[in-house]
Amino acid sequence: MAVFMGRKEVEALREKYPVGTEIVLDWMEDSSAPMPGTHGKVRWVDDAGTIHVNWDNGSSLGLIVGEDKFHKA
């Protein structure tokens, strides 16, 4: 279930996860998801609040706040 984010929430995410922030995936329900524990770097946060990541395994699957579990490295 996607979570609607307003402009202020998206801007807060951009401040919390600027480009280059190191992320660690804890859990994602997606058949294409990287394994838990995979590291990546934030590419950008889009206007919907999706955090786009370059994962160390070559994936570029985005994170959805409120659905996916992750933390800063």
Distance bins in CASP14 RR format, pairs under 12 A and 6 or more apart:
PFRMAT RR
TARGET T0000
AUTHOR 0000-0000-0000
RMODE 2
METHOD distances of the structure
MODEL  1
1 29 0 0 0 0 0 1 0 0 0 0 0
1 64 0 0 0 0 1 0 0 0 0 0 0
1 66 0 0 0 0 1 0 0 0 0 0 0
1 67 1 0 0 1 0 0 0 0 0 0 0
2 48 1 0 0 1 0 0 0 0 0 0 0
2 49 0 0 0 0 1 0 0 0 0 0 0
2 50 0 0 0 0 1 0 0 0 0 0 0
2 64 1 0 0 1 0 0 0 0 0 0 0
2 65 0 0 0 0 0 1 0 0 0 0 0
2 66 0 0 0 0 1 0 0 0 0 0 0
2 67 1 0 0 1 0 0 0 0 0 0 0
2 68 0 0 0 0 0 1 0 0 0 0 0
3 9 0 0 0 0 1 0 0 0 0 0 0
3 10 0 0 0 0 0 1 0 0 0 0 0
3 13 0 0 0 0 0 1 0 0 0 0 0
3 48 0 0 0 0 1 0 0 0 0 0 0
3 49 0 0 0 0 1 0 0 0 0 0 0
3 50 0 0 0 0 0 1 0 0 0 0 0
3 63 0 0 0 0 0 1 0 0 0 0 0
3 64 1 0 0 1 0 0 0 0 0 0 0
3 65 1 0 0 1 0 0 0 0 0 0 0
3 66 1 0 1 0 0 0 0 0 0 0 0
3 67 1 0 0 1 0 0 0 0 0 0 0
3 68 0 0 0 0 0 1 0 0 0 0 0
4 10 0 0 0 0 0 1 0 0 0 0 0
4 47 0 0 0 0 0 1 0 0 0 0 0
4 48 0 0 0 0 1 0 0 0 0 0 0
4 49 0 0 0 0 1 0 0 0 0 0 0
4 64 0 0 0 0 0 1 0 0 0 0 0
4 65 0 0 0 0 0 1 0 0 0 0 0
4 66 0 0 0 0 0 1 0 0 0 0 0
5 11 0 0 0 0 1 0 0 0 0 0 0
5 12 0 0 0 0 1 0 0 0 0 0 0
5 13 1 0 0 1 0 0 0 0 0 0 0
5 14 0 0 0 0 0 1 0 0 0 0 0
5 45 0 0 0 0 1 0 0 0 0 0 0
5 46 0 0 0 0 0 1 0 0 0 0 0
5 47 0 0 0 0 1 0 0 0 0 0 0
5 48 1 0 0 1 0 0 0 0 0 0 0
5 49 1 0 1 0 0 0 0 0 0 0 0
5 50 0 0 0 0 1 0 0 0 0 0 0
5 51 0 0 0 0 0 1 0 0 0 0 0
5 64 0 0 0 0 0 1 0 0 0 0 0
5 65 1 0 0 1 0 0 0 0 0 0 0
5 66 0 0 0 0 1 0 0 0 0 0 0
6 12 0 0 0 0 1 0 0 0 0 0 0
6 13 0 0 0 0 0 1 0 0 0 0 0
6 47 0 0 0 0 1 0 0 0 0 0 0
6 48 0 0 0 0 1 0 0 0 0 0 0
6 49 0 0 0 0 1 0 0 0 0 0 0
6 65 0 0 0 0 0 1 0 0 0 0 0
7 13 0 0 0 0 0 1 0 0 0 0 0
7 14 0 0 0 0 0 1 0 0 0 0 0
7 45 0 0 0 0 0 1 0 0 0 0 0
7 47 0 0 0 0 1 0 0 0 0 0 0
7 48 0 0 0 0 0 1 0 0 0 0 0
7 49 0 0 0 0 0 1 0 0 0 0 0
8 14 0 0 0 0 0 1 0 0 0 0 0
8 15 0 0 0 0 0 1 0 0 0 0 0
8 49 0 0 0 0 0 1 0 0 0 0 0
9 15 0 0 0 0 0 1 0 0 0 0 0
9 16 0 0 0 0 0 1 0 0 0 0 0
9 45 0 0 0 0 0 1 0 0 0 0 0
9 47 0 0 0 0 0 1 0 0 0 0 0
9 48 0 0 0 0 0 1 0 0 0 0 0
9 49 1 0 0 1 0 0 0 0 0 0 0
9 65 0 0 0 0 1 0 0 0 0 0 0
9 66 0 0 0 0 0 1 0 0 0 0 0
10 16 0 0 0 0 0 1 0 0 0 0 0
10 17 0 0 0 0 0 1 0 0 0 0 0
10 44 0 0 0 0 0 1 0 0 0 0 0
10 45 1 0 0 1 0 0 0 0 0 0 0
10 46 0 0 0 0 1 0 0 0 0 0 0
10 47 1 0 0 1 0 0 0 0 0 0 0
10 48 1 0 0 1 0 0 0 0 0 0 0
10 49 1 0 1 0 0 0 0 0 0 0 0
10 50 0 0 0 0 1 0 0 0 0 0 0
10 51 0 0 0 0 0 1 0 0 0 0 0
10 65 0 0 0 0 1 0 0 0 0 0 0
11 17 0 0 0 0 0 1 0 0 0 0 0
11 18 0 0 0 0 0 1 0 0 0 0 0
11 45 0 0 0 0 1 0 0 0 0 0 0
11 47 0 0 0 0 0 1 0 0 0 0 0
11 49 0 0 0 0 1 0 0 0 0 0 0
12 18 0 0 0 0 0 1 0 0 0 0 0
12 45 0 0 0 0 1 0 0 0 0 0 0
12 49 0 0 0 0 1 0 0 0 0 0 0
12 65 0 0 0 0 0 1 0 0 0 0 0
13 21 0 0 0 0 0 1 0 0 0 0 0
13 42 0 0 0 0 1 0 0 0 0 0 0
13 44 0 0 0 0 0 1 0 0 0 0 0
13 45 1 0 1 0 0 0 0 0 0 0 0
13 46 0 0 0 0 1 0 0 0 0 0 0
13 47 0 0 0 0 0 1 0 0 0 0 0
13 48 0 0 0 0 0 1 0 0 0 0 0
13 49 1 0 1 0 0 0 0 0 0 0 0
13 50 0 0 0 0 1 0 0 0 0 0 0
13 51 1 0 0 1 0 0 0 0 0 0 0
13 52 0 0 0 0 0 1 0 0 0 0 0
13 63 0 0 0 0 1 0 0 0 0 0 0
13 64 0 0 0 0 0 1 0 0 0 0 0
13 65 1 0 0 1 0 0 0 0 0 0 0
13 66 0 0 0 0 0 1 0 0 0 0 0
14 20 0 0 0 0 0 1 0 0 0 0 0
14 21 0 0 0 0 0 1 0 0 0 0 0
14 42 0 0 0 0 1 0 0 0 0 0 0
14 43 0 0 0 0 0 1 0 0 0 0 0
14 44 0 0 0 0 1 0 0 0 0 0 0
14 45 1 0 1 0 0 0 0 0 0 0 0
14 46 0 0 0 0 1 0 0 0 0 0 0
14 47 0 0 0 0 0 1 0 0 0 0 0
14 49 0 0 0 0 1 0 0 0 0 0 0
14 50 0 0 0 0 0 1 0 0 0 0 0
14 51 0 0 0 0 1 0 0 0 0 0 0
14 52 0 0 0 0 0 1 0 0 0 0 0
14 65 0 0 0 0 0 1 0 0 0 0 0
15 21 0 0 0 0 0 1 0 0 0 0 0
15 42 0 0 0 0 0 1 0 0 0 0 0
15 45 0 0 0 0 1 0 0 0 0 0 0
16 23 0 0 0 0 0 1 0 0 0 0 0
16 42 0 0 0 0 1 0 0 0 0 0 0
16 45 0 0 0 0 1 0 0 0 0 0 0
16 49 0 0 0 0 0 1 0 0 0 0 0
16 51 0 0 0 0 1 0 0 0 0 0 0
16 65 0 0 0 0 1 0 0 0 0 0 0
16 70 0 0 0 0 0 1 0 0 0 0 0
16 71 0 0 0 0 0 1 0 0 0 0 0
16 72 0 0 0 0 1 0 0 0 0 0 0
17 23 1 0 0 1 0 0 0 0 0 0 0
17 40 0 0 0 0 0 1 0 0 0 0 0
17 41 0 0 0 0 0 1 0 0 0 0 0
17 42 1 0 1 0 0 0 0 0 0 0 0
17 43 0 0 0 0 0 1 0 0 0 0 0
17 44 0 0 0 0 1 0 0 0 0 0 0
17 45 1 0 0 1 0 0 0 0 0 0 0
17 46 0 0 0 0 0 1 0 0 0 0 0
17 49 0 0 0 0 1 0 0 0 0 0 0
17 50 0 0 0 0 0 1 0 0 0 0 0
17 51 1 0 1 0 0 0 0 0 0 0 0
17 52 0 0 0 0 1 0 0 0 0 0 0
17 53 0 0 0 0 1 0 0 0 0 0 0
17 62 0 0 0 0 0 1 0 0 0 0 0
17 63 0 0 0 0 1 0 0 0 0 0 0
17 65 0 0 0 0 1 0 0 0 0 0 0
17 70 0 0 0 0 1 0 0 0 0 0 0
17 71 0 0 0 0 0 1 0 0 0 0 0
17 72 1 0 0 1 0 0 0 0 0 0 0
17 73 0 0 0 0 0 1 0 0 0 0 0
18 41 0 0 0 0 0 1 0 0 0 0 0
18 42 1 0 0 1 0 0 0 0 0 0 0
18 43 0 0 0 0 0 1 0 0 0 0 0
18 44 0 0 0 0 1 0 0 0 0 0 0
18 45 0 0 0 0 1 0 0 0 0 0 0
18 51 0 0 0 0 0 1 0 0 0 0 0
18 72 0 0 0 0 0 1 0 0 0 0 0
19 41 0 0 0 0 1 0 0 0 0 0 0
19 42 1 0 1 0 0 0 0 0 0 0 0
19 43 1 0 0 1 0 0 0 0 0 0 0
19 44 1 0 0 1 0 0 0 0 0 0 0
19 45 0 0 0 0 1 0 0 0 0 0 0
19 51 0 0 0 0 0 1 0 0 0 0 0
19 52 0 0 0 0 1 0 0 0 0 0 0
19 53 0 0 0 0 0 1 0 0 0 0 0
19 54 0 0 0 0 0 1 0 0 0 0 0
20 39 0 0 0 0 0 1 0 0 0 0 0
20 40 0 0 0 0 1 0 0 0 0 0 0
20 41 1 0 1 0 0 0 0 0 0 0 0
20 42 1 0 1 0 0 0 0 0 0 0 0
20 43 1 0 0 1 0 0 0 0 0 0 0
20 44 0 0 0 0 1 0 0 0 0 0 0
20 45 0 0 0 0 0 1 0 0 0 0 0
20 51 0 0 0 0 0 1 0 0 0 0 0
20 52 0 0 0 0 0 1 0 0 0 0 0
20 53 0 0 0 0 1 0 0 0 0 0 0
20 54 0 0 0 0 1 0 0 0 0 0 0
20 72 0 0 0 0 0 1 0 0 0 0 0
20 73 0 0 0 0 0 1 0 0 0 0 0
21 39 0 0 0 0 0 1 0 0 0 0 0
21 40 0 0 0 0 1 0 0 0 0 0 0
21 41 1 0 0 1 0 0 0 0 0 0 0
21 42 1 0 1 0 0 0 0 0 0 0 0
21 43 0 0 0 0 1 0 0 0 0 0 0
21 44 0 0 0 0 0 1 0 0 0 0 0
21 45 0 0 0 0 1 0 0 0 0 0 0
21 51 0 0 0 0 1 0 0 0 0 0 0
21 52 0 0 0 0 0 1 0 0 0 0 0
21 53 0 0 0 0 1 0 0 0 0 0 0
21 54 0 0 0 0 0 1 0 0 0 0 0
21 63 0 0 0 0 0 1 0 0 0 0 0
21 70 0 0 0 0 0 1 0 0 0 0 0
21 71 0 0 0 0 0 1 0 0 0 0 0
21 72 1 0 0 1 0 0 0 0 0 0 0
21 73 0 0 0 0 1 0 0 0 0 0 0
22 37 0 0 0 0 0 1 0 0 0 0 0
22 38 0 0 0 0 0 1 0 0 0 0 0
22 39 1 0 0 1 0 0 0 0 0 0 0
22 40 1 0 0 1 0 0 0 0 0 0 0
22 41 1 0 1 0 0 0 0 0 0 0 0
22 42 0 0 0 0 1 0 0 0 0 0 0
22 53 0 0 0 0 1 0 0 0 0 0 0
22 54 0 0 0 0 0 1 0 0 0 0 0
22 55 0 0 0 0 0 1 0 0 0 0 0
22 56 0 0 0 0 1 0 0 0 0 0 0
22 70 0 0 0 0 0 1 0 0 0 0 0
22 71 0 0 0 0 1 0 0 0 0 0 0
22 72 1 0 0 1 0 0 0 0 0 0 0
22 73 1 1 0 0 0 0 0 0 0 0 0
23 34 0 0 0 0 0 1 0 0 0 0 0
23 37 0 0 0 0 1 0 0 0 0 0 0
23 38 0 0 0 0 1 0 0 0 0 0 0
23 39 1 0 0 1 0 0 0 0 0 0 0
23 40 1 0 1 0 0 0 0 0 0 0 0
23 41 1 0 0 1 0 0 0 0 0 0 0
23 42 1 0 0 1 0 0 0 0 0 0 0
23 43 0 0 0 0 0 1 0 0 0 0 0
23 45 0 0 0 0 0 1 0 0 0 0 0
23 51 1 0 0 1 0 0 0 0 0 0 0
23 52 0 0 0 0 0 1 0 0 0 0 0
23 53 1 0 1 0 0 0 0 0 0 0 0
23 54 0 0 0 0 1 0 0 0 0 0 0
23 55 0 0 0 0 1 0 0 0 0 0 0
23 56 0 0 0 0 0 1 0 0 0 0 0
23 61 0 0 0 0 0 1 0 0 0 0 0
23 62 0 0 0 0 1 0 0 0 0 0 0
23 63 1 0 0 1 0 0 0 0 0 0 0
23 65 0 0 0 0 0 1 0 0 0 0 0
23 68 0 0 0 0 0 1 0 0 0 0 0
23 69 0 0 0 0 0 1 0 0 0 0 0
23 70 1 0 1 0 0 0 0 0 0 0 0
23 71 1 0 0 1 0 0 0 0 0 0 0
23 72 1 0 0 1 0 0 0 0 0 0 0
23 73 1 0 0 1 0 0 0 0 0 0 0
24 34 0 0 0 0 0 1 0 0 0 0 0
24 35 0 0 0 0 0 1 0 0 0 0 0
24 36 0 0 0 0 1 0 0 0 0 0 0
24 37 1 0 1 0 0 0 0 0 0 0 0
24 38 1 0 0 1 0 0 0 0 0 0 0
24 39 1 0 1 0 0 0 0 0 0 0 0
24 40 1 0 0 1 0 0 0 0 0 0 0
24 41 0 0 0 0 0 1 0 0 0 0 0
24 42 0 0 0 0 0 1 0 0 0 0 0
24 53 0 0 0 0 0 1 0 0 0 0 0
24 55 0 0 0 0 0 1 0 0 0 0 0
24 56 0 0 0 0 1 0 0 0 0 0 0
24 63 0 0 0 0 0 1 0 0 0 0 0
24 68 0 0 0 0 0 1 0 0 0 0 0
24 69 0 0 0 0 1 0 0 0 0 0 0
24 70 1 0 0 1 0 0 0 0 0 0 0
24 71 1 0 1 0 0 0 0 0 0 0 0
24 72 1 0 0 1 0 0 0 0 0 0 0
24 73 1 0 1 0 0 0 0 0 0 0 0
25 33 1 0 0 1 0 0 0 0 0 0 0
25 34 1 0 1 0 0 0 0 0 0 0 0
25 35 1 0 0 1 0 0 0 0 0 0 0
25 36 1 0 1 0 0 0 0 0 0 0 0
25 37 1 0 1 0 0 0 0 0 0 0 0
25 38 1 0 1 0 0 0 0 0 0 0 0
25 39 1 0 0 1 0 0 0 0 0 0 0
25 40 1 0 0 1 0 0 0 0 0 0 0
25 51 0 0 0 0 0 1 0 0 0 0 0
25 53 0 0 0 0 1 0 0 0 0 0 0
25 55 1 0 0 1 0 0 0 0 0 0 0
25 56 0 0 0 0 1 0 0 0 0 0 0
25 57 0 0 0 0 1 0 0 0 0 0 0
25 59 0 0 0 0 1 0 0 0 0 0 0
25 61 0 0 0 0 1 0 0 0 0 0 0
25 62 0 0 0 0 0 1 0 0 0 0 0
25 63 1 0 0 1 0 0 0 0 0 0 0
25 68 1 0 0 1 0 0 0 0 0 0 0
25 69 1 0 0 1 0 0 0 0 0 0 0
25 70 1 0 1 0 0 0 0 0 0 0 0
25 71 0 0 0 0 1 0 0 0 0 0 0
25 72 0 0 0 0 0 1 0 0 0 0 0
25 73 0 0 0 0 0 1 0 0 0 0 0
26 33 0 0 0 0 0 1 0 0 0 0 0
26 34 0 0 0 0 0 1 0 0 0 0 0
26 35 0 0 0 0 0 1 0 0 0 0 0
26 36 1 0 1 0 0 0 0 0 0 0 0
26 37 1 0 0 1 0 0 0 0 0 0 0
26 38 0 0 0 0 1 0 0 0 0 0 0
26 39 0 0 0 0 0 1 0 0 0 0 0
26 63 0 0 0 0 0 1 0 0 0 0 0
26 67 0 0 0 0 0 1 0 0 0 0 0
26 68 0 0 0 0 1 0 0 0 0 0 0
26 69 1 1 0 0 0 0 0 0 0 0 0
26 70 1 0 1 0 0 0 0 0 0 0 0
26 71 1 0 0 1 0 0 0 0 0 0 0
26 72 0 0 0 0 0 1 0 0 0 0 0
26 73 0 0 0 0 0 1 0 0 0 0 0
27 33 0 0 0 0 1 0 0 0 0 0 0
27 34 0 0 0 0 0 1 0 0 0 0 0
27 35 0 0 0 0 0 1 0 0 0 0 0
27 36 1 0 1 0 0 0 0 0 0 0 0
27 37 0 0 0 0 1 0 0 0 0 0 0
27 38 0 0 0 0 0 1 0 0 0 0 0
27 63 0 0 0 0 0 1 0 0 0 0 0
27 64 0 0 0 0 0 1 0 0 0 0 0
27 66 0 0 0 0 0 1 0 0 0 0 0
27 67 0 0 0 0 1 0 0 0 0 0 0
27 68 1 0 0 1 0 0 0 0 0 0 0
27 69 1 0 1 0 0 0 0 0 0 0 0
27 70 0 0 0 0 1 0 0 0 0 0 0
27 71 0 0 0 0 0 1 0 0 0 0 0
28 34 1 0 0 1 0 0 0 0 0 0 0
28 35 0 0 0 0 1 0 0 0 0 0 0
28 36 0 0 0 0 1 0 0 0 0 0 0
28 37 0 0 0 0 0 1 0 0 0 0 0
28 38 0 0 0 0 1 0 0 0 0 0 0
28 51 0 0 0 0 0 1 0 0 0 0 0
28 53 0 0 0 0 0 1 0 0 0 0 0
28 55 0 0 0 0 0 1 0 0 0 0 0
28 59 0 0 0 0 0 1 0 0 0 0 0
28 61 1 0 0 1 0 0 0 0 0 0 0
28 62 0 0 0 0 1 0 0 0 0 0 0
28 63 1 0 0 1 0 0 0 0 0 0 0
28 64 0 0 0 0 1 0 0 0 0 0 0
28 65 0 0 0 0 0 1 0 0 0 0 0
28 66 0 0 0 0 0 1 0 0 0 0 0
28 67 1 0 0 1 0 0 0 0 0 0 0
28 68 1 0 1 0 0 0 0 0 0 0 0
28 69 1 0 0 1 0 0 0 0 0 0 0
28 70 1 0 0 1 0 0 0 0 0 0 0
29 36 0 0 0 0 0 1 0 0 0 0 0
29 61 0 0 0 0 0 1 0 0 0 0 0
29 63 0 0 0 0 0 1 0 0 0 0 0
29 64 0 0 0 0 1 0 0 0 0 0 0
29 66 0 0 0 0 0 1 0 0 0 0 0
29 67 1 0 0 1 0 0 0 0 0 0 0
29 68 1 0 0 1 0 0 0 0 0 0 0
29 69 0 0 0 0 1 0 0 0 0 0 0
30 59 0 0 0 0 1 0 0 0 0 0 0
30 61 1 0 0 1 0 0 0 0 0 0 0
30 62 0 0 0 0 1 0 0 0 0 0 0
30 63 0 0 0 0 0 1 0 0 0 0 0
30 64 0 0 0 0 1 0 0 0 0 0 0
30 67 0 0 0 0 1 0 0 0 0 0 0
30 68 0 0 0 0 1 0 0 0 0 0 0
31 59 0 0 0 0 0 1 0 0 0 0 0
31 61 0 0 0 0 0 1 0 0 0 0 0
32 55 0 0 0 0 0 1 0 0 0 0 0
32 57 0 0 0 0 0 1 0 0 0 0 0
32 58 0 0 0 0 0 1 0 0 0 0 0
32 59 1 0 0 1 0 0 0 0 0 0 0
32 60 0 0 0 0 0 1 0 0 0 0 0
32 61 1 0 1 0 0 0 0 0 0 0 0
32 62 0 0 0 0 0 1 0 0 0 0 0
33 53 0 0 0 0 0 1 0 0 0 0 0
33 55 0 0 0 0 1 0 0 0 0 0 0
33 57 0 0 0 0 0 1 0 0 0 0 0
33 59 1 0 0 1 0 0 0 0 0 0 0
33 60 0 0 0 0 0 1 0 0 0 0 0
33 61 1 0 0 1 0 0 0 0 0 0 0
33 62 0 0 0 0 1 0 0 0 0 0 0
33 63 0 0 0 0 1 0 0 0 0 0 0
33 64 0 0 0 0 0 1 0 0 0 0 0
33 67 0 0 0 0 0 1 0 0 0 0 0
33 68 0 0 0 0 1 0 0 0 0 0 0
33 69 0 0 0 0 0 1 0 0 0 0 0
33 70 0 0 0 0 0 1 0 0 0 0 0
34 40 0 0 0 0 1 0 0 0 0 0 0
34 53 0 0 0 0 1 0 0 0 0 0 0
34 54 0 0 0 0 0 1 0 0 0 0 0
34 55 1 0 1 0 0 0 0 0 0 0 0
34 56 1 0 0 1 0 0 0 0 0 0 0
34 57 1 0 1 0 0 0 0 0 0 0 0
34 58 0 0 0 0 1 0 0 0 0 0 0
34 59 1 0 1 0 0 0 0 0 0 0 0
34 60 0 0 0 0 0 1 0 0 0 0 0
34 61 1 0 0 1 0 0 0 0 0 0 0
34 62 0 0 0 0 0 1 0 0 0 0 0
34 63 0 0 0 0 0 1 0 0 0 0 0
34 68 0 0 0 0 0 1 0 0 0 0 0
34 70 0 0 0 0 0 1 0 0 0 0 0
35 55 0 0 0 0 1 0 0 0 0 0 0
35 56 0 0 0 0 0 1 0 0 0 0 0
35 57 1 0 0 1 0 0 0 0 0 0 0
35 59 0 0 0 0 0 1 0 0 0 0 0
35 61 0 0 0 0 0 1 0 0 0 0 0
36 55 0 0 0 0 0 1 0 0 0 0 0
36 57 0 0 0 0 0 1 0 0 0 0 0
36 68 0 0 0 0 0 1 0 0 0 0 0
36 69 0 0 0 0 1 0 0 0 0 0 0
36 70 0 0 0 0 1 0 0 0 0 0 0
36 71 0 0 0 0 0 1 0 0 0 0 0
37 55 0 0 0 0 0 1 0 0 0 0 0
37 56 0 0 0 0 1 0 0 0 0 0 0
37 57 0 0 0 0 0 1 0 0 0 0 0
37 69 0 0 0 0 0 1 0 0 0 0 0
37 70 0 0 0 0 1 0 0 0 0 0 0
37 71 0 0 0 0 1 0 0 0 0 0 0
37 73 0 0 0 0 1 0 0 0 0 0 0
38 53 0 0 0 0 1 0 0 0 0 0 0
38 54 0 0 0 0 0 1 0 0 0 0 0
38 55 1 0 1 0 0 0 0 0 0 0 0
38 56 1 0 1 0 0 0 0 0 0 0 0
38 57 1 0 1 0 0 0 0 0 0 0 0
38 58 0 0 0 0 1 0 0 0 0 0 0
38 59 1 0 0 1 0 0 0 0 0 0 0
38 61 0 0 0 0 0 1 0 0 0 0 0
38 63 0 0 0 0 0 1 0 0 0 0 0
38 68 0 0 0 0 0 1 0 0 0 0 0
38 70 0 0 0 0 1 0 0 0 0 0 0
38 73 0 0 0 0 0 1 0 0 0 0 0
39 53 0 0 0 0 1 0 0 0 0 0 0
39 54 0 0 0 0 0 1 0 0 0 0 0
39 55 1 0 0 1 0 0 0 0 0 0 0
39 56 1 0 1 0 0 0 0 0 0 0 0
39 57 0 0 0 0 1 0 0 0 0 0 0
39 58 0 0 0 0 0 1 0 0 0 0 0
39 59 0 0 0 0 0 1 0 0 0 0 0
39 70 0 0 0 0 0 1 0 0 0 0 0
39 71 0 0 0 0 0 1 0 0 0 0 0
39 72 0 0 0 0 0 1 0 0 0 0 0
39 73 1 0 1 0 0 0 0 0 0 0 0
40 51 0 0 0 0 0 1 0 0 0 0 0
40 52 0 0 0 0 0 1 0 0 0 0 0
40 53 1 0 1 0 0 0 0 0 0 0 0
40 54 1 0 0 1 0 0 0 0 0 0 0
40 55 1 0 1 0 0 0 0 0 0 0 0
40 56 1 0 1 0 0 0 0 0 0 0 0
40 57 0 0 0 0 1 0 0 0 0 0 0
40 58 0 0 0 0 1 0 0 0 0 0 0
40 59 0 0 0 0 1 0 0 0 0 0 0
40 60 0 0 0 0 1 0 0 0 0 0 0
40 61 0 0 0 0 0 1 0 0 0 0 0
40 62 0 0 0 0 0 1 0 0 0 0 0
40 63 0 0 0 0 0 1 0 0 0 0 0
40 70 0 0 0 0 1 0 0 0 0 0 0
40 71 0 0 0 0 0 1 0 0 0 0 0
40 72 0 0 0 0 0 1 0 0 0 0 0
40 73 1 0 0 1 0 0 0 0 0 0 0
41 51 0 0 0 0 0 1 0 0 0 0 0
41 52 0 0 0 0 0 1 0 0 0 0 0
41 53 1 0 0 1 0 0 0 0 0 0 0
41 54 1 0 1 0 0 0 0 0 0 0 0
41 55 0 0 0 0 1 0 0 0 0 0 0
41 56 0 0 0 0 1 0 0 0 0 0 0
41 58 0 0 0 0 0 1 0 0 0 0 0
41 60 0 0 0 0 0 1 0 0 0 0 0
41 72 0 0 0 0 0 1 0 0 0 0 0
41 73 0 0 0 0 1 0 0 0 0 0 0
42 49 0 0 0 0 0 1 0 0 0 0 0
42 50 0 0 0 0 0 1 0 0 0 0 0
42 51 1 0 1 0 0 0 0 0 0 0 0
42 52 1 0 0 1 0 0 0 0 0 0 0
42 53 1 0 1 0 0 0 0 0 0 0 0
42 54 0 0 0 0 1 0 0 0 0 0 0
42 55 0 0 0 0 0 1 0 0 0 0 0
42 60 0 0 0 0 0 1 0 0 0 0 0
42 62 0 0 0 0 1 0 0 0 0 0 0
42 63 0 0 0 0 1 0 0 0 0 0 0
42 70 0 0 0 0 0 1 0 0 0 0 0
42 72 0 0 0 0 1 0 0 0 0 0 0
42 73 0 0 0 0 0 1 0 0 0 0 0
43 50 0 0 0 0 0 1 0 0 0 0 0
43 51 0 0 0 0 1 0 0 0 0 0 0
43 52 1 0 1 0 0 0 0 0 0 0 0
43 53 1 0 0 1 0 0 0 0 0 0 0
43 54 1 0 1 0 0 0 0 0 0 0 0
43 55 0 0 0 0 0 1 0 0 0 0 0
43 59 0 0 0 0 0 1 0 0 0 0 0
43 60 1 0 0 1 0 0 0 0 0 0 0
43 61 0 0 0 0 0 1 0 0 0 0 0
43 62 0 0 0 0 1 0 0 0 0 0 0
43 63 0 0 0 0 0 1 0 0 0 0 0
44 50 0 0 0 0 1 0 0 0 0 0 0
44 51 0 0 0 0 1 0 0 0 0 0 0
44 52 1 0 1 0 0 0 0 0 0 0 0
44 53 0 0 0 0 1 0 0 0 0 0 0
44 54 0 0 0 0 0 1 0 0 0 0 0
44 60 0 0 0 0 0 1 0 0 0 0 0
44 62 0 0 0 0 0 1 0 0 0 0 0
44 63 0 0 0 0 0 1 0 0 0 0 0
45 51 1 0 1 0 0 0 0 0 0 0 0
45 52 1 0 0 1 0 0 0 0 0 0 0
45 53 0 0 0 0 0 1 0 0 0 0 0
45 62 0 0 0 0 1 0 0 0 0 0 0
45 63 0 0 0 0 1 0 0 0 0 0 0
45 64 0 0 0 0 0 1 0 0 0 0 0
45 65 0 0 0 0 1 0 0 0 0 0 0
46 52 1 0 0 1 0 0 0 0 0 0 0
46 53 0 0 0 0 0 1 0 0 0 0 0
46 62 0 0 0 0 1 0 0 0 0 0 0
46 63 0 0 0 0 0 1 0 0 0 0 0
46 64 0 0 0 0 0 1 0 0 0 0 0
46 65 0 0 0 0 0 1 0 0 0 0 0
48 62 0 0 0 0 0 1 0 0 0 0 0
48 63 0 0 0 0 0 1 0 0 0 0 0
48 64 0 0 0 0 1 0 0 0 0 0 0
48 65 0 0 0 0 1 0 0 0 0 0 0
49 62 0 0 0 0 1 0 0 0 0 0 0
49 63 0 0 0 0 1 0 0 0 0 0 0
49 64 1 0 0 1 0 0 0 0 0 0 0
49 65 1 0 0 1 0 0 0 0 0 0 0
49 66 0 0 0 0 0 1 0 0 0 0 0
49 67 0 0 0 0 0 1 0 0 0 0 0
49 68 0 0 0 0 0 1 0 0 0 0 0
50 60 0 0 0 0 0 1 0 0 0 0 0
50 61 0 0 0 0 1 0 0 0 0 0 0
50 62 1 0 1 0 0 0 0 0 0 0 0
50 63 1 0 0 1 0 0 0 0 0 0 0
50 64 1 0 1 0 0 0 0 0 0 0 0
50 65 0 0 0 0 1 0 0 0 0 0 0
50 66 0 0 0 0 0 1 0 0 0 0 0
50 67 0 0 0 0 0 1 0 0 0 0 0
50 68 0 0 0 0 1 0 0 0 0 0 0
51 60 0 0 0 0 0 1 0 0 0 0 0
51 61 0 0 0 0 0 1 0 0 0 0 0
51 62 1 0 0 1 0 0 0 0 0 0 0
51 63 1 0 1 0 0 0 0 0 0 0 0
51 64 0 0 0 0 1 0 0 0 0 0 0
51 65 1 0 0 1 0 0 0 0 0 0 0
51 66 0 0 0 0 0 1 0 0 0 0 0
51 67 0 0 0 0 0 1 0 0 0 0 0
51 68 0 0 0 0 1 0 0 0 0 0 0
51 70 0 0 0 0 1 0 0 0 0 0 0
51 71 0 0 0 0 0 1 0 0 0 0 0
51 72 0 0 0 0 0 1 0 0 0 0 0
52 59 0 0 0 0 0 1 0 0 0 0 0
52 60 1 0 0 1 0 0 0 0 0 0 0
52 61 0 0 0 0 1 0 0 0 0 0 0
52 62 1 0 1 0 0 0 0 0 0 0 0
52 63 1 0 0 1 0 0 0 0 0 0 0
52 64 0 0 0 0 0 1 0 0 0 0 0
53 59 0 0 0 0 1 0 0 0 0 0 0
53 60 1 0 0 1 0 0 0 0 0 0 0
53 61 1 0 0 1 0 0 0 0 0 0 0
53 62 1 0 1 0 0 0 0 0 0 0 0
53 63 1 0 0 1 0 0 0 0 0 0 0
53 64 0 0 0 0 0 1 0 0 0 0 0
53 68 0 0 0 0 0 1 0 0 0 0 0
53 70 0 0 0 0 1 0 0 0 0 0 0
53 72 0 0 0 0 0 1 0 0 0 0 0
53 73 0 0 0 0 0 1 0 0 0 0 0
54 60 1 0 1 0 0 0 0 0 0 0 0
54 61 0 0 0 0 1 0 0 0 0 0 0
54 62 0 0 0 0 1 0 0 0 0 0 0
54 63 0 0 0 0 0 1 0 0 0 0 0
55 61 1 0 0 1 0 0 0 0 0 0 0
55 62 0 0 0 0 1 0 0 0 0 0 0
55 63 0 0 0 0 0 1 0 0 0 0 0
55 70 0 0 0 0 0 1 0 0 0 0 0
56 73 0 0 0 0 0 1 0 0 0 0 0
61 68 0 0 0 0 1 0 0 0 0 0 0
61 70 0 0 0 0 0 1 0 0 0 0 0
62 68 1 0 0 1 0 0 0 0 0 0 0
62 70 0 0 0 0 1 0 0 0 0 0 0
63 69 0 0 0 0 1 0 0 0 0 0 0
63 70 1 0 1 0 0 0 0 0 0 0 0
63 71 0 0 0 0 0 1 0 0 0 0 0
63 72 0 0 0 0 0 1 0 0 0 0 0
64 70 0 0 0 0 0 1 0 0 0 0 0
END
